[in-house]
Structure formats: structure tokens, C-alpha cells
Amino acid sequence: MPFTAPMNGHKLVLPGRAFDPASVIELIRGEGVTIVGAVPTVWTDIIALLRAKGLTLPSVRVAMVAGTRVPASLFADFEEFGIEPCQTWGMTEAPGATRGSPPPGSDQTDPENRRRLRQQRQRRAAFSVQFHIVDEDSKTLPHDGVARGTMFVRGASVAGRYLGQNESETVDWPDTGDIARIFPDGTIEIADRAKDVIKSGGEWISTLQLESAATSHEAVAQAAAISIPHPRWQERPLLLCTLKPGATVTAAVLLAHMASSVAKWWLPDEIIFIEAMPLTSTGKISKVDLRKIYSKPF
């Protein structure tokens, strides 16, 4: 955005250090912002404060969301406020790697398919950017929307090496650390972070899908799945959840709700309700901190 906004003659509004929900809302309303980019945790706090104060964001047309998959409940919140949610993907090393534009023909499909496309995929590669996925043996996988593998990226906006490394250490295809599917229409679906995916009994469990299943319950505000050691299955899921203000739900009820959208053996061994999620400096849920607290040896 620091490059594309001025290139296209758009006003760029930056919040600086005042990144609390109240300041961001005031800035958006005062400047008439039409497109807003933020990670889901920031959006969740903004919408909670809008509801509490009875406010809206009348100028906002599009919510650009990245960092992690958008929970189904947050999509519903966007629709309630008349905002079009749009997922994208990028890294500090690969800014703006995907664009918000949908694939050709998507406007001709039924509303349910369009909604599914917005919820599950991180759209298409940007100008000059290429993606490919590989299996555990580094064999290139097809872009058929079925094969899932580690995603690599390259392009004019993608860093090839880090500060302190010399030119001989430049990488042609940097590893994104994401597990993804790539579809024939060029859209990308991030299945999980390679470091977050849970391998239980030799089979993979997607933490993103577990979290999405949990946050689809009306009482759940945020969810984070982490792996915990298991004496037989090597790893099993543990789910941490925060609840919406005034909402209640038991672990048993939430498990029953999740069972309608994920495989039974994926279901977490335990659900723990906590007051607040630890966040990184960019507003993402810090699974590193969650693992330090909750991932205990068996």
C-alpha cells in the first residue's frame, strides 16, 4: 500500500502509534477511509467497540484482511456493517504478494460460492509474483486445488536474502513457511503454517480449520489451536478460546458444534477458555506464547 496507493492517486492514511480501536475508528471516520487493512484480531476489537458505542463506518467499502484466515463470525460482522471482506496474503519479505481481485467468472456464480471463495482463499498472485508448492520430497505439485504442499514465492517485490547475508546466499524461491493449495484459476488457499500444523498419528490436522470451526459458534470471539505432546499419537490439538462479552458456552457444546464441520479425530482433546489472547507486535495471536504456557510434556 505505501507504493500502490500513491501510484494510483489514492490518499494513504496511517495510524502511527495510536493503534487502539478508539483511535483507529476516529481516524477512519475523520478521514473518510474507504479501504482498511488490518489483521483479524484488530478488526475484532474495532467491531466490538463499534457495537458498544452504537457507531458505524459509513465510508468503509472494503476490509483487507491478512495475517491469518478470517473467522466465519468476523465475515458475518463485516456483512452486518455493510463492509466487503477481502483476504490477501503477504509477508514482510513479500509485501503485497496477492491482490484482492477475484478470479474471472466468480461474479457469475451463486452467492454461496462467492462467499466460500472470500472465506477460504487468499486471492491471486500480484503483478510479477509467482507461487509454487512442493511435497515433503521437494517435488513440485500441480495447481489443481487438491494437492497441498509447502508454498514458495518469487517476484520483483520478494526478498531473496536477509540483512547480513551475501549475494551467494540469495534464494531464487524463498520458502513462505505456509502449507497451501493453488487452484487452476490462480487463487491460493492457505491451509496452515508449517510450524503450526499438527501431526497426529502420522496424519495432518489443520489448526486454521479447527479455529474456523470454533469461531463459527456465536459465543466464540477468538480461537487458537496448538499441539500438545501425546504418548501414543505424538501430537494432539489443544484449543484456546476467548468468548464474546456476555456470552457463555461449555466445552462440550462447542465440541459438538465443531463436530459438524471437522473430522471427529481432529477435535481437540481439551478446550480451555481464557480471558485474552497474547498478541504479537503486529496484532496476531502469539502461538509461541501459548505454547510456552500450555504445551506441557506428557
N, C-alpha and C positions, 0 to 999 in steps of 0.2 A: 503493500500500500504506500509506503513512503516514496516509491518510484512510480507506480501506476497511477496514483491519484493526480499528481501534478502533470504527468504525461497526457492525461485525458482532461485536464482542466477542472478537476474536482477539488473542492475545499477539503483539506485534511485537518481533522480535529483530534488533538492529542490530549489525554487527561493528565499527563505528567505524574507526579507523586500522589495526587488526590484521586486514588482509585477505589475509595469506599463507595458503596452503592448510591448513597445520597448525593455525593459529588458528581458521580457519573450521570445519574438521572438529571441533575440540574444542568450539566454541560450539554447533554443530548437535547433537552428541551430548549435551552437557551440558544443553541447554535443551529437548531433545525436539522439535526443529523438524520440522514435517510438510510445509510447502511452502517451497521455497527458490527465490529468483530470482537469476539471475546470467547473464552473457554466456557464450558457448561457451568462450572461452579460459580463463575462471576454472573452469568445470566440468571442462575437460580436465585442468587441473592438480590439481584436487581428486581426480578419479578415479585419476589416475596415482599420487598419494600413498596413496590407499586401497589400491590393489593392492600397492604397495611394502611397506606395513605390515600387510597382511592384515586390514584393517578394513572395516566396512560402515557404512551409515547406516540403521539399522533403523527409525527414526521417520519418515524421509522418504517421503512418498507421491507427491509431485508436484514436478517440476523445471520452474519457469517460466523460459523462455529467450527472450531478446530481443537486439537489437543487430545480429545477422546471422543468416542461415539456419543451422540446426543441421546439422552434417555427419552423413552416414549412420552413420559409425563411432561418433559420440557417441550417437546413438539406440540403437545396439546396446549401448553401455556402460551406458546407463540401464536397459535391459531386463535386462542381466546383474545389476544391483544391485537389481532389483525396483522401479524408480522410473518413474513415468509422465511422459514428457516432454511439455511443452505450450509451443508457441511463441505469443508475443504480439507486438504492435507498439506502439511509442510513441516519443515524442521528449521532450526536455527541455521543449519548447514545447507538447507534447500528451501529458502523462503518462496512462498507463492508457487509451489510446485504443481498444484492442481487449481483449476479455476471453477467458479461457481456455475458455469453454464451447463445445462442438462444436455444429454445426448440427443441427436436428431430423432424426431418422431415421438419423443416422450410426451409431448403435449397432445398427441393423438390417442394415448392410452387412457384407460378409465381412471377415475380419481384415486382408487385404492392402489393401483400400480404406481401412480405418481407419488403417492405418499410413501410407499415402500421404498421407492428409489431415493427419495430425500432422506429417509431414516437410516437406510443401510449402507449407502455408498458415499464416498468422498469425492465424487465427480471425476472430471477428466484432466489429463495432463495439460499443463500450460505450454505456451509457445516455447520451443527449444528444449523442452524437458521430455525425457524418455524413462519408462519403467520396464523392468522385467522381474520375474520371480523364479526362484530355483528351489529344488528339493534339498534334502539333507546331504545328498551326494554332489551338490552344486550343478546338477543337471537342469537346464532351462526348461520351464514348464509352459504349457500353452495358455494363451489368453482366452480361455473358454468359459470363464465364470464358474468353473468347477474346481480346477486344480488350485491348491493353496500352498504357498511357499514363502520363503524369506524374500522380501522386496528390496530391490536395488534401484538406484536412480542416478541419472546423469543429465547434464544440461548446462547452459550458459550461466544460470544462477545457482548452480550446485558447487559447493566447495569440494576440491579434490584432496586437500590435505589441511592439517591444523597448524596453528602458530607454533613455530619451533621446529617443524619438520622441513626437510629439504625437498627439492624437486624430485629426487629419486623415489621418494615415499608417496608421491602423488598416486591416487587411486582413480581409475577410469570410471568404475561403477561403485560408488560408496554404498555400504550396507546401511539401510534405514533402521534396522532393528525391529521392523514390523513384519508380521505374518499377514499376507494379503491374498485376495483373488483379483484378477484383472479380467474384465469382460470384453467380448468382441467389439462392443461399442466404445471401448476406451475408458469406461468408468472403472473405478477402483473401490474395492470393499476391504477395509482393514479388519481382519479377523481378531487380531490381538497383538500385543507387544511380545516379542520373542522372550524377553526376560520375565514377562508376567504369565504367559501361558502355563497351564497346569498339566503335568503328565501323570496320569493316574493309572496304574496297572498297564503301562505301555500305550495308553490312549490319551489323546489330547482333549482338554476341556478349555473352552474359550471363556476367559474372565469377562470379556465385553458382553457376551451373550448372557452370562449369568447376571451381570449388573443390569443389563437392559430388562431382563425378566423381572428382577426385583423392583426396579423403579417404575415398572408399568403398573404396580399397585398404587392406588390413590393415596395411601398413607406414607409412602416412602419418598423422602426428598433426595437422598444420595445413597449410593451403594458402591462398595469396593470389595472385590473378591481377591484373596491372596491364597497361596498354597501353604499348607502346614504338613510337616513330615508325618508319614504313616508307616507302621511296622510291616504291613502287608502290601499296600498299594503304592508305596514310595511317597506319593503326594496326594492330598485331598483338599478340596476347597473349604475355606472359611470365609463367610460373608459378613462384612461390617456394614451397618446401615444407620443413617440418621433419618428421623421422622419429620414430617411437616408439622408446623406449630399447631398444637391441639389435637393432632392425630394419634391414633393408637392402633397397633396390630401386634399379634403374637407371632412368634417364630413358626409355630405350627400352621397358622393361617397363611403366612407368607410363603412357606414351603409348598403348601397346597396350590397356591396361586401360581407359583413358578413352575410347578409340575406340568402345567398346561402348555408351556412353551419351550421347555428344555427336556432332554432325556433324563429319566429317573436317576441314573447313576451319576449324572452331572450335579445333582442337587447337593448343596453344601452340607457337610457333616454338622456344622453348627452355624447359627446366626447370632451375632452379638449386636445389640443396639447401643450406639454411643451418642454423646451429646453433639460432637462436631468432628469433622474430618480434618486431619493435619494436611496443610496445603504447602505446595512449593512456592517459590518466589513468583512464579507466573500464574498462580491460582489453580494449578492442577492438584488433584488428590495425591498426596505423597505416600505411595505404597512402600517406599523404603522405610518410612517411619512406622507404618502399620506393621510391617514385618518385624521390626525391632521389638515392638510391643507384644504382638500376638502370635508370632511364629515360633512356637516352643518345640523343643525336641521331644520325640515320643519316648 
